[in-house]
Amino acid sequence: MRSALQACARRRWKRLAVPLLLALSVVSFGRAETVAHWLFDEPAGRPPGSVLRDTGRFQLDLTLGVGGRLVPGRKGNALRPASTQPSGRAPEPVATRARGDGPPRSGRMFPRVTASPLNLGAGDWTIEGWFLLDPESDEEGVIFELGTGLRGQDDLVTRLSVRPRENTFVLAGLAPPAPGPATAAARRVEFANPDGPPGGAATLLTATLAADQPLLRGDWFHAAVTHSADGVLRLWLDGVLSATALADLRALPGDTAGTLALGSDTHARHPFPGAIDELRVSDHAVLPAGLTAHGPTPPPSSR
């Protein structure tokens, strides 16, 4: 009798154990790892050249340019483009990490920012943060741009920007070479190989995520763009799915010098029309529950 009860208990445990182990694996492998996280909580009034700390795994610190300043944010301070650039000097990006910089506080050095995990490509990743759009903002503003040169060509970039007038977020990046004629959303680009010919070729792709409702103006909202390995982009607003698009992205050439810029492009153009707080890059496509866990989501009435 005891052996029969034990056998029954073992069978019951097996039936329960498999779903339990699967559930645990989903929790373990579904959790997003932070690649970079800029809080922008340094004291307001800091001069250009000040360091903006990255609290992420690789400590990819930025430099505050004359094109940016720190202002009160959603929590602590936030990054905002300056209203004007100083006359008599070349424009500078709002916040930038120049080519060749290695993390000053991390044991791991990246001789090029294009060799760092911020060189987003075909895998799972997320760019998210809190955003404050000025009430009258209409012009396109850059949130994140990784380019292959500080003053080089515009072709080789991974760029996320917002277009308030159209209520869209736009991602520009590289994709495999596409057959057929070039279009406004996909055009062929070629780049040199530093080690000699042959060079590389790719398609510069522009994917548009049109929000299903007007973007909030004059108050903070959370936005995230996720990319999954199957080539699907998703836009989440305050943790709710708002738009999807297809984008078979590839990383930028890792053997090229590069520049990372936040709040503008690397040429100090297209400043973000408002303020950015707690910008985070993760190496997974974060699920909505993970998005809202990074901070309280505003109630629906505030959107």
C-alpha positions as CSV (number, residue, x, y, z in Angstrom):
1,M,0.0,0.0,0.0
2,R,2.8,2.4,0.9
3,S,4.7,1.7,-2.3
4,A,1.5,2.4,-4.3
5,L,1.0,5.7,-2.5
6,Q,4.7,6.6,-3.1
7,A,4.4,5.8,-6.8
8,C,1.2,7.9,-7.0
9,A,3.0,10.8,-5.3
10,R,6.0,10.5,-7.7
11,R,3.7,10.6,-10.7
12,R,1.9,13.7,-9.3
13,W,5.2,15.4,-8.7
14,K,6.3,14.8,-12.3
15,R,3.1,16.3,-13.6
16,L,3.7,19.4,-11.4
17,A,7.4,19.7,-11.8
18,V,7.5,20.1,-15.6
19,P,5.3,23.2,-15.7
20,L,7.0,24.6,-12.6
21,L,10.4,24.3,-14.2
22,L,9.2,25.8,-17.4
23,A,7.7,28.7,-15.5
24,L,10.9,29.2,-13.6
25,S,12.9,29.2,-16.9
26,V,10.6,31.9,-18.4
27,V,11.1,34.1,-15.3
28,S,14.9,33.6,-15.5
29,F,15.5,34.0,-19.2
30,G,12.8,36.6,-19.8
31,R,14.3,39.1,-17.4
32,A,16.0,42.1,-19.1
33,E,19.6,42.9,-18.4
34,T,20.5,46.5,-18.3
35,V,23.3,47.5,-20.8
36,A,23.2,51.2,-20.0
37,H,21.1,53.4,-17.7
38,W,21.5,57.1,-17.6
39,L,19.6,58.7,-14.7
40,F,20.8,62.3,-15.4
41,D,20.7,63.0,-11.7
42,E,23.9,65.0,-11.6
43,P,23.4,68.5,-10.1
44,A,21.7,71.1,-12.3
45,G,24.0,73.9,-13.5
46,R,27.0,71.6,-14.2
47,P,29.2,73.1,-17.0
48,P,29.8,71.5,-20.4
49,G,32.3,68.7,-20.2
50,S,30.8,67.3,-17.0
51,V,30.4,63.5,-16.8
52,L,26.9,62.0,-17.0
53,R,27.2,58.6,-15.2
54,D,25.9,55.4,-16.6
55,T,24.7,53.1,-13.8
56,G,24.5,50.1,-16.2
57,R,26.7,47.1,-16.4
58,F,29.4,48.6,-18.6
59,Q,29.5,52.1,-17.1
60,L,29.4,53.9,-20.5
61,D,29.6,57.5,-19.2
62,L,28.7,60.4,-21.4
63,T,29.9,64.0,-21.6
64,L,27.5,66.9,-21.3
65,G,27.9,69.2,-24.3
66,V,27.2,72.9,-24.7
67,G,24.0,71.8,-26.4
68,G,22.6,70.3,-23.3
69,R,21.7,71.1,-19.7
70,L,20.3,69.4,-16.6
71,V,16.9,70.5,-15.3
72,P,14.4,69.2,-12.8
73,G,13.0,65.9,-14.1
74,R,10.4,63.3,-13.3
75,K,12.6,62.0,-10.6
76,G,15.7,64.0,-9.7
77,N,17.1,65.7,-12.8
78,A,16.6,65.2,-16.5
79,L,18.5,66.0,-19.7
80,R,17.2,68.9,-21.9
81,P,18.7,70.5,-25.0
82,A,19.8,74.1,-24.4
83,S,17.5,76.7,-26.0
84,T,20.4,78.1,-28.0
85,Q,24.0,77.0,-28.9
86,P,26.8,79.5,-28.0
87,S,27.8,81.7,-30.9
88,G,31.3,81.6,-32.2
89,R,31.9,77.9,-31.6
90,A,31.0,74.7,-33.3
91,P,27.7,73.1,-32.2
92,E,28.0,70.2,-29.9
93,P,25.7,67.3,-29.3
94,V,23.5,67.5,-26.2
95,A,25.3,64.5,-24.5
96,T,27.9,62.4,-26.3
97,R,30.4,59.7,-26.0
98,A,33.1,60.2,-28.6
99,R,34.9,57.5,-30.5
100,G,37.8,55.8,-28.8
101,D,36.4,56.4,-25.3
102,G,36.7,53.5,-22.9
103,P,34.7,53.2,-19.7
104,P,36.6,55.2,-17.0
105,R,35.1,53.2,-14.1
106,S,34.7,49.7,-15.6
107,G,37.3,47.0,-15.8
108,R,36.2,46.3,-19.4
109,M,37.4,48.7,-22.1
110,F,35.8,49.3,-25.4
111,P,38.3,50.9,-27.9
112,R,35.3,51.9,-30.0
113,V,31.7,52.5,-28.9
114,T,30.6,50.4,-32.0
115,A,32.3,47.5,-30.2
116,S,30.2,47.9,-27.1
117,P,26.8,46.3,-26.4
118,L,25.1,49.6,-27.4
119,N,25.7,48.6,-31.0
120,L,22.2,47.2,-31.3
121,G,21.5,44.8,-34.1
122,A,19.4,41.7,-35.0
123,G,18.8,40.4,-31.5
124,D,16.4,41.4,-28.7
125,W,16.8,44.8,-27.2
126,T,14.8,47.7,-25.7
127,I,15.3,51.5,-25.5
128,E,13.0,53.1,-22.9
129,G,12.8,56.2,-20.8
130,W,10.6,59.0,-19.5
131,F,9.9,61.8,-21.8
132,L,8.4,65.3,-21.5
133,L,7.4,66.9,-24.8
134,D,7.0,70.7,-24.9
135,P,3.4,71.7,-25.5
136,E,4.2,73.4,-28.8
137,S,6.8,70.9,-30.0
138,D,6.5,69.7,-33.6
139,E,10.0,69.2,-34.9
140,E,11.7,65.8,-35.0
141,G,14.1,65.2,-32.1
142,V,16.7,62.5,-31.6
143,I,16.6,60.3,-28.5
144,F,19.4,57.9,-29.2
145,E,22.0,57.8,-32.0
146,L,25.0,55.6,-32.5
147,G,27.0,56.6,-35.6
148,T,30.2,55.5,-37.1
149,G,32.0,58.9,-37.0
150,L,31.9,62.2,-35.0
151,R,31.8,64.3,-38.2
152,G,31.4,61.5,-40.8
153,Q,28.6,60.5,-43.1
154,D,25.1,60.1,-42.0
155,D,24.6,56.7,-43.6
156,L,25.8,54.3,-40.9
157,V,23.7,55.0,-37.9
158,T,21.3,53.4,-35.5
159,R,18.9,56.2,-34.5
160,L,15.7,56.5,-32.5
161,S,13.8,59.7,-32.8
162,V,10.4,61.1,-32.1
163,R,8.2,63.2,-34.5
164,P,5.6,64.9,-32.3
165,R,3.7,66.5,-35.2
166,E,3.1,63.0,-36.6
167,N,2.7,61.2,-33.2
168,T,5.4,58.7,-34.3
169,F,8.7,57.2,-33.2
170,V,11.1,56.5,-36.0
171,L,14.0,54.0,-36.0
172,A,16.8,54.3,-38.6
173,G,19.3,51.5,-38.9
174,L,21.1,49.0,-41.1
175,A,19.4,45.9,-42.7
176,P,20.7,43.3,-45.1
177,P,21.0,44.5,-48.7
178,A,17.6,44.6,-50.4
179,P,17.1,43.8,-54.1
180,G,15.2,46.3,-56.3
181,P,15.3,50.1,-56.4
182,A,15.9,52.3,-53.4
183,T,12.9,53.9,-51.6
184,A,12.5,56.7,-49.0
185,A,12.3,54.0,-46.3
186,A,15.1,51.8,-47.6
187,R,18.2,52.8,-49.6
188,R,21.5,51.0,-50.3
189,V,24.6,52.2,-48.6
190,E,28.2,51.1,-48.9
191,F,31.1,51.4,-46.5
192,A,34.8,50.8,-46.7
193,N,36.6,47.9,-45.0
194,P,39.5,49.3,-43.0
195,D,41.5,46.1,-43.7
196,G,41.1,46.5,-47.4
197,P,38.6,45.5,-50.1
198,P,36.0,44.2,-50.4
199,G,33.9,46.8,-48.5
200,G,30.5,46.3,-47.1
201,A,27.0,47.0,-48.3
202,A,23.7,47.3,-46.5
203,T,20.3,48.9,-46.6
204,L,19.6,51.9,-44.5
205,L,16.1,51.2,-43.2
206,T,13.7,53.7,-41.7
207,A,10.8,52.1,-39.7
208,T,8.0,54.2,-38.4
209,L,5.9,53.4,-35.3
210,A,2.7,55.5,-35.4
211,A,1.1,55.8,-31.9
212,D,-2.5,54.8,-31.7
213,Q,-3.3,58.1,-29.9
214,P,-1.8,61.6,-29.7
215,L,1.5,61.8,-27.7
216,L,1.1,63.4,-24.3
217,R,2.4,67.0,-24.2
218,G,3.5,69.0,-21.2
219,D,3.7,66.0,-18.8
220,W,5.9,63.0,-18.3
221,F,5.1,59.7,-20.0
222,H,6.9,56.4,-20.4
223,A,7.8,55.1,-23.9
224,A,9.7,52.0,-24.9
225,V,10.7,50.6,-28.3
226,T,11.5,46.9,-28.3
227,H,13.1,44.9,-31.1
228,S,12.8,41.1,-31.1
229,A,15.0,38.6,-33.0
230,D,12.2,37.9,-35.4
231,G,12.4,41.4,-36.7
232,V,9.4,43.0,-35.0
233,L,9.5,46.5,-33.6
234,R,7.0,47.4,-30.9
235,L,6.1,50.8,-29.3
236,W,4.8,50.8,-25.8
237,L,3.4,53.9,-24.2
238,D,3.0,53.8,-20.4
239,G,3.3,50.0,-20.6
240,V,0.6,49.5,-23.2
241,L,1.3,48.3,-26.8
242,S,0.7,51.2,-29.2
243,A,2.2,50.2,-32.5
244,T,4.2,47.6,-34.4
245,A,6.4,47.5,-37.5
246,L,8.9,45.2,-39.2
247,A,12.6,45.9,-39.1
248,D,15.3,43.2,-39.9
249,L,18.1,45.2,-38.3
250,R,21.8,44.6,-38.2
251,A,24.6,46.1,-36.0
252,L,26.9,48.8,-37.4
253,P,30.4,47.7,-38.5
254,G,32.2,47.1,-35.2
255,D,35.6,47.9,-36.7
256,T,34.7,51.5,-37.3
257,A,35.2,54.5,-35.0
258,G,31.9,55.7,-33.6
259,T,30.0,58.2,-31.5
260,L,27.0,57.9,-29.2
261,A,24.8,60.9,-28.8
262,L,21.6,61.3,-26.7
263,G,19.2,64.2,-27.0
264,S,20.4,65.1,-30.5
265,D,22.3,63.5,-33.3
266,T,26.1,63.4,-33.4
267,H,26.2,66.6,-35.5
268,A,24.2,68.5,-32.8
269,R,21.1,68.6,-35.0
270,H,17.5,67.6,-34.3
271,P,17.5,68.3,-30.5
272,F,14.9,66.5,-28.5
273,P,11.9,68.9,-28.1
274,G,11.6,68.6,-24.4
275,A,13.4,66.6,-21.7
276,I,14.6,63.0,-21.2
277,D,14.9,61.1,-17.9
278,E,16.1,57.7,-16.9
279,L,17.0,56.5,-20.3
280,R,17.7,52.7,-20.3
281,V,19.0,50.3,-22.9
282,S,18.4,46.6,-22.2
283,D,19.6,43.5,-24.1
284,H,16.2,41.9,-24.1
285,A,12.8,42.8,-25.5
286,V,11.3,43.9,-22.2
287,L,7.7,42.8,-21.6
288,P,5.1,45.4,-20.4
289,A,5.3,44.1,-16.8
290,G,9.0,44.8,-16.9
291,L,8.5,48.3,-18.3
292,T,6.2,49.5,-15.6
293,A,8.4,47.9,-12.9
294,H,11.0,50.5,-13.7
295,G,8.7,53.2,-12.3
296,P,5.1,53.9,-11.5
297,T,2.9,54.2,-14.5
298,P,0.8,57.4,-14.7
299,P,-2.9,56.7,-14.4
300,P,-4.9,56.5,-17.7
301,S,-6.5,59.9,-16.9
302,S,-3.2,61.6,-17.3
303,R,-2.7,60.5,-20.9
